[in-house]
Amino acid sequence: MDAKERYEKERSDGKQQRLLAILEAAEQEFIRRGIEKTTMQHIADAANIGIATLFRYFPKKEKLIVAVATKLLQPIHDAFMATAALPLSCLDKLERLFDFLIEEHNRASAKFMVDFDSYAAHSQEPVEDMETFVALHRRISLHFAAIVQSGSEDCSIRQDLQIKETLTTIMNSFGHFSRQLSLQNNILLFESDLESRPQLLILKGMFLEYVKNPS
């Protein structure tokens, strides 16, 4: 590698590091203040960069919001992809996905994703740069579809069920409930001393028992 190539590599590495720092700072500010109340100046200050530098990377706050959402969706995609590839029964794969969502639900990032869902749903104009986020979400759906298909083939799931519809409904319900529990101190729930994790474990057991093939 000659001097010019080394310089270009160092420059590229520096830009990548700065981009990651911006995304990390934006994630923390969005979680702390909420998406609507966070300004680009807040993010620039948190990332220790000038506002002009931030706008060179992200000309609009909306683009930064979607970039953070896509970053946080990536581990979910990776978990579904890895689970789909395992040599396990459909029932065992579902249990692994439930366990993953239980571990994820209490992370601060879950609160951002709830806020992001609301932000995108209430946006009066199409949210810019959503294509990458939507494409990643579709890939998650494809990995889950492969898991569902295995339930029709390995007979670990009750064959009297509409397997695709039932497993999709169950996973959507579990995912939605786990994310809402991440906000349980801020939303109206029945008063209880029961923490969120035991509730999710109970729901997991109910769902698995319902779909399990008893034979």
VENRA-V600248 format. One record per helix or strand. SS is the DSSP state (~ for helix, > for strand). FROM is the first residue (numbers start at 1). TO is the last residue. If there is no record, write none. Layout:
SS_FROM_TO / SS_FROM_TO
//
This chain:
~_3_33 / ~_40_47 / ~_51_57 / ~_61_84 / ~_90_104 / ~_108_122 / ~_130_154 / >_157_157 / ~_163_181 / ~_196_211 / >_212_212
//
